[in-house]
Each structure stands twice: as structure tokens, then as C-alpha cells.
Amino acid sequence: MAKRLLMVKADGSVLVHSDGGSYKPLNWMSPPCWLVEDAGVWTVENKAGERLIITLEEILHDSSHELGVDPGLVKDGVEAHLQELLAEHVTTLGDGWTLVRREFPTAIGPVDLMCRDSDGASVAVEIKRRGEIDGVEQLTRYLELLNRDPLLAPVTGVFAAQQIKPQARTLAEDRGIRCLTLDYDVLRGTDSAEFRLF
């Protein structure tokens, strides 16, 4: 027995939360399911016949709230927003830089931004919220493919993220890829002095 938060949602789901574990419940039953309340015992059963049995010793608080129609969640600062802002302010990458295209197509997926630097050379830019080794590997694959195209080669790379892990930075620099740390709020204000290009 322990103190728990029990949630019964309008969609029929039942969740058992503790005070730890962030957003993840200790146990749950996804809809469609049915809740039967007996004295001190809740039995939740799904269509497969699986049961979650909750024994109630004491109720500290019981309330019900109508949440209304879900307007949806709009996230701010996701990779798509960073890509859009960096495309609008491509000179953040360097003076005289121009955007060739967002979502530049390749046989293995689109490059976030294809640019030309002040000398007219091609540069592929990969954008992440968190810069980790897998993002550097992804950009490396794009660069290997793009450098096979004589119309684009030589193509260099920039790895841009709000945070870049030290291991990712080390790998990128070892491969000749520059790293750019982005500040989303500053980027929206276009104060390029706050960017750090390595």
C-alpha cells in the first residue's frame, strides 16, 4: 500500500501514478476498457480480458473535472521551427551565405538546409534540438552521398543544434563538420551575435 494518484480519463483509460517517474504511470489500462467499482476495489478490464485490480484503503481527495474539447498541442522550438528560422536568417551561418533549398532531397532523405557560402561552395546543414552522435552520423551520410554529385561537390557540412553534446562535437570536428550552437529565442530576434560557430 502507498499513496497513489488514480486518474480515470474520459476516453476510458485508467492510470496509476506515484510521485516519481515523471509523466509515466506505474500501471495503466488503455481504452477501450471498463471500470467496475466495488467496496474498496476497482477492477479495470480491457477487451482482451486483462484486468488491473486496484485496492483502495483510504481516499484522500476525490474530484472530477471536465476538460472540454482538446484544442491540440502546439510546440514551440521544435526542429521544424529552428529550420524555418535558420532558413530565413541564413546569414547567421556566415556573411554572404544564401539558401538553395529547405528539405533538399537525396536518395536517403532530405537535408534540412542546402546553402551556398560566400564563395559559392555547397554546404549541407543538419539541424537538431539536441546535437548527438546520431545527428553527426546522419549528416556524414548526406555529405558522402552529395559529394558524389559533380554539380554539387565539394560539399561541406554544418551541424546546428540548441545543445551539442561534447562527443558529438568531437566527432563532427574530426570529420571536418562545423558546429553551430543555436539559441532559439535569440534566433527569433535575429541577434546573430549570440551564436557560436566552431
N, C-alpha and C positions, 0 to 999 in steps of 0.2 A: 504494500500500500504506500502511496505517496500522493502529494498534491499534484494534480494534473489539470490542464485546460482542455476541456472537451468541446469540440466545435461540430455542430450539425449544420451543414450548408443547405441552401435552397435546392441545389442540384442533387441532393440526396447523399452526398459524401459525408463521412464521419471521420474526424481526425482527433488523435490523442497527442497533445503536446506537453513537453516538460519545459522548464525554464531555460534549458540549454539547447544546443543543437541548431541554433539559428532558426531558419524557416522550416526545417524538416521535422515532420511529426515522428513520434516514437512508433506509432502504428496508425493505420488508417484503413478505410474501406471506400473504394472508389465507386461512383454510381455506374449502373443502377444498383441500388441496394435498399434494404428495408430495415427500419429500426423498430424493435418491439421493446416497450418499457414495462418491466415488472417491478415489484418492490425491491429496490436496491440493485437491480440488474438490468443492464441494457444488452440486448442481443441484436447485432447487426449482421444481416445475411445478404450475400450477393446472389446473382443468378446462377453461379456455378455451385452454390450450396456451401461456400466457405463462410465461416462465422467468426466474428470478432465479439467476444463477450467482455463487457466492462462491468465490474462490480463497484457500486457506489456506497461508501461508508458514511460520507458527510458531504453536503453541498454547501460550499462557502458563498457562492453567488450564482444566481441564475437569471439570465436576461436574454431577450430576443430583440433583434434589430433588423429592420427591413432596409437593405442596401440600395434598392431601386435598380433601374436599368444600368447595366455596365457600360460606361462611355468608352471603354478601352483604355489601354495604357500607351502613353506617348513618351518614349525615352528620349532624353536629350544627351548628346555627346557620344552617340554610337559611331561605329566606324564609318557608316554612310555619311553622317554629318561631317566628320573630320575630312572625309574625301571631298565632299562638296565644298567645304570652306577652303581647303588647300588648293583645290582647282580654281576657285575664284581668286585666290591670292597666291598664285603660283610663284610670284617673285619672292615669297618667303623662302623658297628653296635657293634663290640666288638672283642677283641683279641680271636682267636681260633674259630670264627664263621664260619660255612660252609653253602653253598646254597644247599638246597634239590631240589628246582624247582621254576622257574618263572611260574606265572599263574597256581598255584596249584589248581586243580579242586575240587569244592564242589558242593553240590546239589543246592546251592543258588547263585552260581557264583564263579569265580576264585579268590583266594587270590593272591595278587601281588607277594609276595615272601614267600616261606616256607623255613625256615632256622633251623639250629641247633646251639645252643650256645656252649660255650666252655665245658659245662658239658654234652652235647649231648641232651639237652632238646629241644622240638619243640617250635618254635617261628614263629607266623604269622605276616607279615609286610604289612601294608597298606600304599600306597604312594599316596600323593596328591600334587598338586602345592600349593593350599591353604587349610590348615587344618581347617575344620569347624566341627560343631557338627554332621552333617550327615555322615562325614567320620568316626568319632568315633563310631557312631551307626552301620555303616556298618561293621567295624572291630569287634565290640561286637557281632554281629550276627554270623560272621565267627567263632569267638572263642567259642561261645556257641555250635555251630554245631561240630567243630573239637574236642572239649573236650568230646564229646560222643563216640569218636573212641578210644578204649583202646590201640590201637597200637601207637597213637599219644599223648594221654593225659599224663601229663598235658601240655596244650599249652598256652603260654603267648603271649602278643601282643606288637608290636611297631608301633606307628603312626608316619610316617615320611612325612614331607612337607617342602616346602620352607618358608612358613609362617604358623604359627599355632595361631589361634585366642585364646584369653585368656579363653573364655568359653569352647572351645573345649579341651584345655589343662587341665582345671579344671575337666571336665567330664572324660577325659582319665585317669588322675591320680587317680580319685575317684574309677575307675574301675580296677585299677592295671595295666593300659596300660602305657608303657613308651613313651615319645615323643622325636623325633629327628628332629631338625631344619636343613634342607639341604641348602647348598649354591651350586647352580648348577655349577657356574664357578670353585669353589674350587673342587667340586666332579670330574669335568673333569680333573683337575690337580692332583687329588688323595691326596690332603693335608688334611688328616683326622683330623689334629689338629684344624681345623677351624669348626668342627662340635660340636654341643652342644646336649648331650644326657641327658635327665631328667628322 
